[in-house]
Amino acid sequence: MHHIKHWVDGGATDLNNGVLPCQHHHTVIHTQRWTVRMGPDGHPEYLPPAWSDPYQNAIRPNDHTVIRR
């Protein structure tokens, strides 16, 4: 589970603060500095690092454009 607010920073380990990426994409989130947040409708949004997208436009998993291997 990926904590949206990291556990070490006081984030809860519950469904309201987590997403379930596969192991590969969880590693990419941490090593390439992606940000995960909940959108206004309660679905996760992934924000690429500034070096990849200077505007850091949110990507939703159903966009079929989220981090590719």
C-alpha positions in Angstrom: 0.0 0.0 0.0 1.2 3.5 -0.8 0.3 6.0 1.9 -0.8 9.4 0.4 0.3 11.1 3.6 3.4 9.1 4.4 3.2 6.9 7.6 6.4 8.4 8.9 4.7 11.9 8.6 1.7 10.8 10.7 -0.4 9.4 7.8 -3.0 6.7 8.8 -2.8 3.2 7.5 -6.4 3.0 6.2 -8.2 3.0 2.9 -8.8 6.8 3.0 -5.0 7.4 3.0 -3.9 4.7 0.6 -3.7 3.5 -3.0 -2.6 0.0 -4.1 -0.1 0.3 -7.0 1.7 -2.8 -8.2 5.2 -3.2 -6.8 6.9 -1.8 -9.9 4.8 1.4 -9.9 5.1 1.8 -6.1 8.9 1.8 -6.6 8.6 4.3 -9.5 6.4 6.7 -7.3 9.2 6.8 -4.7 12.3 6.7 -6.9 11.2 9.2 -9.5 9.4 11.5 -7.0 5.8 11.2 -8.2 3.1 12.6 -5.9 -0.2 10.9 -5.2 -3.2 12.7 -4.0 -7.0 12.1 -3.8 -9.0 14.0 -6.4 -12.2 15.9 -5.5 -14.2 12.8 -6.4 -12.2 10.6 -4.1 -10.2 8.9 -6.8 -6.4 8.9 -6.8 -4.5 11.3 -9.0 -0.8 10.9 -9.8 1.4 14.0 -10.4 4.6 13.5 -12.3 7.8 15.1 -11.1 8.6 18.6 -12.4 11.5 17.4 -14.5 9.0 15.2 -16.4 6.1 17.7 -16.6 6.8 21.2 -15.5 3.1 21.8 -15.0 2.7 18.6 -13.0 -0.7 17.9 -14.6 -2.6 15.2 -12.7 -3.0 11.8 -14.3 -5.7 9.4 -13.3 -5.3 5.6 -13.6 -8.2 5.3 -16.0 -6.4 7.7 -18.4 -4.3 4.7 -19.5 -1.3 7.0 -19.5 -0.1 6.4 -15.9 3.5 5.4 -15.5 4.5 2.7 -18.1 7.2 0.1 -17.7 
